[in-house]
């Protein structure tokens, strides 16, 4: 951890509109100018540590982090929304506690923070030349010139460059027109499917029903024209069947009446014949 300023013991920081933290008050105003002095919050520092870890295989010395930053822990939150942070001697690489980090910019040209920026630029160049097939390898000067042009716009607008943006501009740098492939993602043509994903049962995950998903209700409330036509056809067929049954019953009834009349005629005819026979039997014979 940087020890170049033993008088630095605490800072008061505020969250800016750009969602970065800025120093508003410091315990050593003699050596520090709080105008445009930014401090890196724990979330931002965690990202920087991860990106620096990728540079280790190219020769980056992680101990530079402890030399380039003053570490601070949270003391208390003030009534005006600012936060008072106090200095700690814990290592950024070994301590898992939440720490704010203030770059050691007392000597902006040759101090430990300036050396840190030079080193990450150097090893970022090595990483890019290793992972991207350039026609010609890029150089440190090319990266520094490109980043400087991007930052000049902020200076012209009167905005201070926050140290987190200054650092990530190097750690995330990729030349225009190129991109880095994710190391965990297989290259095109080399993809292999090892395992199929586990799907949850339908009972375990239910989709919330909304107005656009009530198909059954719509069908019940608003039957289609084909269904109405089919119902009308069925009613007509039933009516025809009833008419046919009534006609059949009427025909049967008429046939029955005709049969009764024929039976009565037959009975009358028989009675007549019997009467004739009786007349013949009672008539005396002539001698």
Sine and cosine of phi, psi and omega as CSV:
sin_phi,cos_phi,sin_psi,cos_psi,sin_omega,cos_omega
0.00,0.00,0.64,-0.77,-0.03,-1.00
-0.88,0.48,0.74,-0.67,-0.02,-1.00
-0.85,-0.52,0.32,0.95,-0.13,-0.99
-0.95,0.30,-0.22,0.98,-0.03,-1.00
-0.69,-0.73,1.00,0.03,-0.04,-1.00
-0.93,0.37,-0.30,0.95,-0.01,-1.00
-0.98,0.19,-0.22,0.98,0.00,-1.00
-0.98,0.19,0.94,-0.34,-0.07,-1.00
-0.85,-0.53,-0.50,0.87,-0.02,-1.00
-0.43,-0.90,0.29,-0.96,0.06,-1.00
-0.60,-0.80,0.43,-0.90,0.19,-0.98
-0.91,-0.40,0.80,-0.59,-0.11,-0.99
-0.83,-0.56,0.43,-0.90,0.04,-1.00
-0.76,-0.65,0.44,-0.90,0.06,-1.00
-1.00,0.01,0.86,-0.51,-0.04,-1.00
-0.99,0.13,0.11,-0.99,0.04,-1.00
-0.91,0.42,-0.37,0.93,0.04,-1.00
-1.00,0.07,0.14,0.99,0.00,-1.00
0.91,0.40,0.36,0.93,0.15,-0.99
-0.95,-0.31,0.41,-0.91,-0.01,-1.00
-1.00,-0.09,0.68,-0.73,-0.04,-1.00
-0.78,-0.62,0.59,-0.81,-0.02,-1.00
-0.98,0.17,0.76,-0.65,0.06,-1.00
-0.95,-0.32,-0.38,0.93,-0.01,-1.00
-0.45,-0.89,0.56,-0.83,-0.06,-1.00
-0.60,-0.80,0.47,-0.88,-0.07,-1.00
-0.96,0.27,-0.27,0.96,-0.02,-1.00
-0.80,-0.61,0.97,0.23,-0.02,-1.00
-0.95,0.32,-0.18,0.98,0.00,-1.00
-0.94,0.35,-0.69,0.73,-0.07,-1.00
-0.99,-0.15,-0.17,0.99,-0.08,-1.00
-0.82,-0.57,0.71,-0.70,0.10,-1.00
-0.96,-0.29,0.88,-0.47,-0.10,-0.99
-0.98,0.20,-0.12,0.99,0.02,-1.00
-0.93,0.36,0.93,-0.37,-0.01,-1.00
0.96,0.27,0.33,0.94,-0.02,-1.00
-1.00,-0.05,0.92,-0.39,-0.03,-1.00
-0.98,-0.19,0.47,-0.89,0.05,-1.00
-0.82,-0.57,0.60,-0.80,-0.05,-1.00
-1.00,0.02,0.78,-0.63,-0.03,-1.00
-0.99,0.11,0.21,-0.98,-0.08,-1.00
-0.85,0.53,-0.62,0.78,0.00,-1.00
-0.91,0.42,-0.70,0.71,0.01,-1.00
-0.91,0.42,-0.64,0.77,-0.01,-1.00
-0.92,0.40,-0.57,0.82,0.04,-1.00
-0.88,0.48,-0.64,0.77,0.03,-1.00
-0.92,0.39,-0.67,0.74,0.01,-1.00
-0.87,0.49,-0.67,0.74,0.01,-1.00
-0.89,0.46,-0.64,0.77,0.01,-1.00
-0.90,0.43,-0.70,0.71,-0.02,-1.00
-0.93,0.37,-0.59,0.81,0.05,-1.00
-0.93,0.37,-0.52,0.86,0.02,-1.00
-0.89,0.46,-0.51,0.86,0.04,-1.00
-0.93,0.37,-0.39,0.92,-0.04,-1.00
-1.00,0.07,-0.17,0.99,-0.06,-1.00
-0.88,0.48,-0.62,0.79,-0.03,-1.00
-0.93,0.36,-0.21,0.98,0.06,-1.00
-0.98,-0.19,0.07,1.00,0.12,-0.99
0.93,-0.37,0.07,1.00,-0.02,-1.00
-0.94,0.35,0.68,-0.73,0.02,-1.00
-0.99,-0.13,0.94,-0.34,-0.06,-1.00
-0.91,0.40,-0.32,0.95,0.02,-1.00
-0.89,0.45,-0.31,0.95,0.04,-1.00
-0.88,0.47,-0.43,0.90,0.00,-1.00
-0.90,0.43,-0.68,0.73,0.01,-1.00
-0.92,0.39,-0.47,0.88,-0.01,-1.00
-0.99,0.15,-0.45,0.89,-0.12,-0.99
-1.00,0.01,-0.23,0.97,-0.12,-0.99
-0.75,-0.66,0.54,-0.84,0.23,-0.97
-1.00,-0.09,0.76,-0.65,-0.03,-1.00
-0.99,-0.12,0.61,-0.80,-0.01,-1.00
-0.71,-0.70,0.61,-0.79,0.14,-0.99
-0.95,-0.30,0.38,-0.92,-0.03,-1.00
-0.96,0.29,0.77,-0.64,0.05,-1.00
-0.99,-0.12,-0.87,0.50,0.02,-1.00
-0.29,-0.96,0.26,-0.97,0.08,-1.00
-0.98,-0.21,0.75,-0.66,-0.03,-1.00
-0.99,0.10,0.24,-0.97,-0.05,-1.00
-0.91,0.42,-0.48,0.88,-0.03,-1.00
-0.99,0.10,0.12,0.99,0.03,-1.00
1.00,-0.06,-0.14,0.99,0.07,-1.00
-0.98,0.21,0.23,-0.97,-0.03,-1.00
-0.80,-0.59,0.74,-0.67,0.06,-1.00
-1.00,-0.09,0.82,-0.57,0.00,-1.00
-0.89,-0.46,0.58,-0.81,-0.03,-1.00
-0.88,-0.47,0.52,-0.86,-0.09,-1.00
-0.95,0.30,0.58,-0.81,0.07,-1.00
-0.76,-0.65,0.47,-0.88,0.02,-1.00
-0.99,-0.11,0.20,0.98,-0.02,-1.00
-0.94,0.34,0.47,-0.88,0.01,-1.00
-0.99,0.16,0.65,-0.76,0.07,-1.00
-0.92,0.40,-0.46,0.89,-0.07,-1.00
-1.00,0.07,-0.34,0.94,-0.10,-0.99
-0.92,-0.39,-0.40,0.92,-0.09,-1.00
-1.00,-0.05,0.76,-0.65,0.01,-1.00
-1.00,-0.08,0.04,1.00,-0.01,-1.00
-0.96,0.28,0.29,-0.96,-0.01,-1.00
-0.96,0.27,0.85,-0.53,-0.08,-1.00
-0.75,-0.66,0.66,-0.75,0.23,-0.97
-1.00,-0.03,0.47,-0.88,-0.05,-1.00
-0.74,-0.67,0.79,-0.62,0.04,-1.00
-0.95,-0.31,0.86,-0.51,0.00,-1.00
-0.89,0.45,0.61,-0.79,0.03,-1.00
-0.99,0.13,1.00,0.01,-0.08,-1.00
-0.94,-0.33,0.39,0.92,0.05,-1.00
-0.86,0.50,-0.68,0.73,0.11,-0.99
-0.93,-0.36,0.99,-0.12,-0.12,-0.99
-0.95,0.32,-0.33,0.94,-0.07,-1.00
-1.00,-0.05,-0.66,0.75,-0.12,-0.99
-0.79,-0.62,0.20,0.98,-0.01,-1.00
-0.97,0.25,0.07,-1.00,-0.04,-1.00
-0.90,0.44,-0.51,0.86,0.03,-1.00
-0.95,0.32,-0.63,0.77,0.06,-1.00
-0.89,0.45,-0.61,0.79,0.03,-1.00
-0.92,0.40,-0.62,0.78,0.04,-1.00
-0.87,0.50,-0.71,0.71,0.02,-1.00
-0.89,0.46,-0.64,0.77,0.02,-1.00
-0.89,0.45,-0.65,0.76,-0.05,-1.00
-0.94,0.35,-0.69,0.72,-0.02,-1.00
-0.93,0.36,-0.50,0.87,0.08,-1.00
-0.92,0.40,-0.70,0.71,0.00,-1.00
-0.86,0.51,-0.71,0.70,-0.07,-1.00
-0.99,0.12,-0.35,0.94,0.14,-0.99
-0.93,0.37,-0.62,0.79,0.06,-1.00
-0.88,0.48,-0.68,0.73,0.03,-1.00
-0.89,0.46,-0.67,0.74,0.01,-1.00
-0.89,0.46,-0.71,0.71,-0.03,-1.00
-0.91,0.41,-0.69,0.72,0.01,-1.00
-0.91,0.41,-0.43,0.90,0.02,-1.00
-0.98,0.17,-0.59,0.81,-0.12,-0.99
-0.99,-0.12,-0.32,0.95,-0.03,-1.00
-0.89,-0.46,0.70,-0.71,-0.01,-1.00
-1.00,0.05,0.99,0.11,0.03,-1.00
-0.98,0.17,0.43,-0.90,0.15,-0.99
-0.90,0.43,-0.64,0.77,0.11,-0.99
-0.69,-0.73,0.64,-0.77,0.00,-1.00
-0.87,0.49,0.64,-0.77,0.05,-1.00
-0.98,0.22,0.30,-0.95,-0.04,-1.00
-0.85,-0.53,0.23,-0.97,0.04,-1.00
-0.88,0.48,-0.66,0.75,-0.02,-1.00
-0.88,0.48,-0.62,0.78,0.01,-1.00
-0.90,0.43,-0.68,0.73,0.02,-1.00
-0.90,0.43,-0.73,0.68,-0.03,-1.00
-0.88,0.47,-0.65,0.76,0.01,-1.00
-0.92,0.40,-0.67,0.75,0.00,-1.00
-0.90,0.44,-0.71,0.70,-0.01,-1.00
-0.92,0.40,-0.61,0.79,0.00,-1.00
-0.89,0.46,-0.62,0.78,0.04,-1.00
-0.90,0.43,-0.61,0.79,0.01,-1.00
-0.93,0.36,-0.61,0.79,-0.04,-1.00
-0.97,0.22,-0.40,0.92,0.00,-1.00
-0.88,0.48,-0.51,0.86,0.01,-1.00
-0.89,0.45,-0.63,0.77,0.02,-1.00
-0.93,0.38,-0.65,0.76,0.04,-1.00
-0.89,0.46,-0.65,0.76,-0.01,-1.00
-0.91,0.41,-0.49,0.87,0.03,-1.00
-1.00,0.08,0.01,1.00,0.04,-1.00
0.98,0.21,0.35,0.94,0.00,-1.00
-0.97,-0.24,0.69,-0.72,0.04,-1.00
-0.97,0.23,0.57,-0.82,0.04,-1.00
-1.00,0.07,0.87,-0.50,0.01,-1.00
-0.95,0.31,0.59,-0.81,-0.02,-1.00
-0.86,0.51,-0.53,0.85,0.03,-1.00
-0.90,0.43,-0.69,0.73,0.04,-1.00
-0.91,0.40,-0.58,0.81,0.02,-1.00
-0.90,0.43,-0.65,0.76,-0.04,-1.00
-0.96,0.27,-0.72,0.69,-0.05,-1.00
-0.94,0.33,-0.38,0.92,0.09,-1.00
-0.87,0.49,-0.48,0.88,0.05,-1.00
-1.00,0.04,-0.75,0.67,-0.09,-1.00
-0.92,0.39,-0.45,0.89,-0.01,-1.00
-0.97,-0.25,0.15,0.99,-0.12,-0.99
-0.93,0.38,0.74,-0.67,0.15,-0.99
-0.65,-0.76,0.75,-0.66,-0.01,-1.00
-0.85,0.53,0.53,-0.85,-0.01,-1.00
-0.87,0.49,0.72,-0.70,-0.01,-1.00
1.00,-0.07,-0.06,1.00,0.01,-1.00
-0.82,-0.57,0.28,-0.96,0.09,-1.00
-0.49,-0.87,0.45,-0.89,0.03,-1.00
-1.00,-0.08,0.73,-0.69,0.08,-1.00
-0.98,0.21,0.57,-0.82,0.05,-1.00
-0.91,0.40,0.80,-0.61,-0.05,-1.00
-0.90,0.45,-0.44,0.90,0.00,-1.00
-1.00,0.09,-0.17,0.99,-0.02,-1.00
-0.99,-0.11,0.83,-0.56,0.00,-1.00
-0.91,0.42,0.52,-0.85,0.01,-1.00
-0.93,0.36,0.34,-0.94,-0.02,-1.00
-0.88,0.48,0.74,-0.67,-0.03,-1.00
1.00,-0.06,-0.31,0.95,0.00,-1.00
-0.96,-0.29,0.17,0.98,-0.07,-1.00
-0.95,0.32,0.68,-0.73,0.05,-1.00
-0.73,-0.68,0.63,-0.77,0.03,-1.00
-0.98,-0.18,0.95,-0.32,-0.03,-1.00
-0.99,0.12,-0.80,0.60,-0.05,-1.00
-0.73,-0.69,0.59,-0.81,0.10,-0.99
-0.98,0.17,0.55,-0.84,0.01,-1.00
-0.93,0.36,0.46,-0.89,0.04,-1.00
-0.99,0.12,0.79,-0.61,0.02,-1.00
-0.98,-0.20,0.61,-0.80,0.00,-1.00
-0.98,0.18,0.49,-0.87,0.05,-1.00
-0.91,0.41,0.43,-0.90,-0.01,-1.00
-0.89,0.45,-0.55,0.84,-0.01,-1.00
-0.93,0.36,-0.46,0.89,-0.05,-1.00
-0.98,0.22,-0.46,0.89,-0.06,-1.00
-0.75,-0.66,0.94,-0.35,-0.03,-1.00
-0.96,-0.28,0.66,-0.75,0.03,-1.00
-1.00,0.00,0.78,-0.62,-0.02,-1.00
-0.92,0.40,0.78,-0.62,-0.06,-1.00
-0.98,0.18,0.67,-0.74,0.08,-1.00
-0.83,-0.56,-0.09,-1.00,-0.11,-0.99
-0.90,0.43,-0.47,0.88,-0.06,-1.00
-0.99,0.14,-0.05,1.00,-0.10,-1.00
-0.92,-0.39,0.16,0.99,-0.03,-1.00
-1.00,-0.07,0.95,0.32,-0.04,-1.00
-0.94,0.35,-0.70,0.72,-0.07,-1.00
-0.88,0.48,-0.68,0.73,-0.02,-1.00
-0.90,0.44,-0.65,0.76,-0.01,-1.00
-0.90,0.43,-0.64,0.77,-0.01,-1.00
-0.92,0.39,-0.61,0.79,0.00,-1.00
-0.95,0.32,-0.63,0.78,-0.06,-1.00
-0.97,0.22,-0.58,0.81,-0.07,-1.00
-0.80,-0.60,0.99,0.11,0.03,-1.00
-0.91,0.41,0.52,-0.85,-0.05,-1.00
-0.98,0.18,0.18,-0.98,-0.05,-1.00
-0.90,0.44,-0.59,0.80,-0.01,-1.00
-0.88,0.48,-0.64,0.77,0.00,-1.00
-0.92,0.40,-0.64,0.77,0.01,-1.00
-0.91,0.41,-0.66,0.76,0.03,-1.00
-0.88,0.47,-0.66,0.75,0.00,-1.00
-0.90,0.44,-0.62,0.79,0.02,-1.00
-0.91,0.40,-0.66,0.76,0.03,-1.00
-0.89,0.46,-0.68,0.73,0.02,-1.00
-0.88,0.48,-0.66,0.75,0.01,-1.00
-0.90,0.44,-0.65,0.76,0.00,-1.00
-0.91,0.42,-0.64,0.77,0.03,-1.00
-0.90,0.43,-0.67,0.74,0.01,-1.00
-0.89,0.45,-0.64,0.77,0.03,-1.00
-0.90,0.43,-0.64,0.77,0.01,-1.00
-0.90,0.43,-0.67,0.74,0.03,-1.00
-0.89,0.46,-0.66,0.75,0.02,-1.00
-0.89,0.47,-0.63,0.77,0.02,-1.00
-0.90,0.43,-0.66,0.75,0.02,-1.00
-0.89,0.46,-0.68,0.73,0.00,-1.00
-0.89,0.46,-0.62,0.78,0.02,-1.00
-0.92,0.40,-0.64,0.77,0.03,-1.00
-0.90,0.44,-0.68,0.74,0.01,-1.00
-0.88,0.47,-0.64,0.77,0.00,-1.00
-0.91,0.42,-0.65,0.76,0.02,-1.00
-0.90,0.44,-0.66,0.75,0.02,-1.00
-0.89,0.46,-0.68,0.74,0.01,-1.00
-0.89,0.47,-0.67,0.74,0.00,-1.00
-0.90,0.44,-0.64,0.77,-0.01,-1.00
-0.91,0.43,-0.68,0.73,0.02,-1.00
-0.89,0.45,-0.66,0.75,0.03,-1.00
-0.88,0.48,-0.62,0.78,0.00,-1.00
-0.91,0.42,-0.64,0.77,0.02,-1.00
-0.91,0.41,-0.65,0.76,0.03,-1.00
-0.88,0.47,-0.67,0.75,0.01,-1.00
-0.89,0.45,-0.63,0.78,0.00,-1.00
-0.90,0.43,-0.67,0.74,0.01,-1.00
-0.89,0.45,-0.65,0.76,0.01,-1.00
-0.90,0.44,-0.64,0.77,0.02,-1.00
-0.89,0.45,-0.67,0.75,0.00,-1.00
-0.90,0.44,-0.65,0.76,0.02,-1.00
-0.89,0.45,-0.65,0.76,0.01,-1.00
-0.90,0.44,-0.65,0.76,0.00,-1.00
-0.91,0.42,-0.68,0.74,0.01,-1.00
-0.89,0.46,-0.63,0.78,-0.01,-1.00
-0.91,0.42,-0.65,0.76,0.02,-1.00
-0.91,0.41,-0.67,0.74,0.02,-1.00
-0.88,0.48,-0.63,0.78,0.01,-1.00
-0.90,0.44,-0.68,0.73,-0.02,-1.00
-0.91,0.42,-0.63,0.78,0.02,-1.00
-0.91,0.42,-0.62,0.79,0.03,-1.00
-0.88,0.48,-0.63,0.78,0.01,-1.00
-0.90,0.43,-0.64,0.77,0.00,-1.00
-0.90,0.43,-0.60,0.80,0.00,-1.00
-0.91,0.40,-0.63,0.78,0.00,-1.00
-0.90,0.44,-0.64,0.77,0.00,-1.00
-0.92,0.40,-0.55,0.83,-0.08,-1.00
-0.98,0.22,-0.51,0.86,-0.03,-1.00
-1.00,0.08,-0.26,0.97,-0.01,-1.00
-0.96,0.30,0.81,-0.58,-0.01,-1.00
-0.94,0.34,0.46,-0.89,0.01,-1.00
-1.00,0.01,0.61,-0.79,0.04,-1.00
-0.99,0.11,0.69,-0.73,0.02,-1.00
-0.96,-0.26,0.00,0.00,0.00,0.00
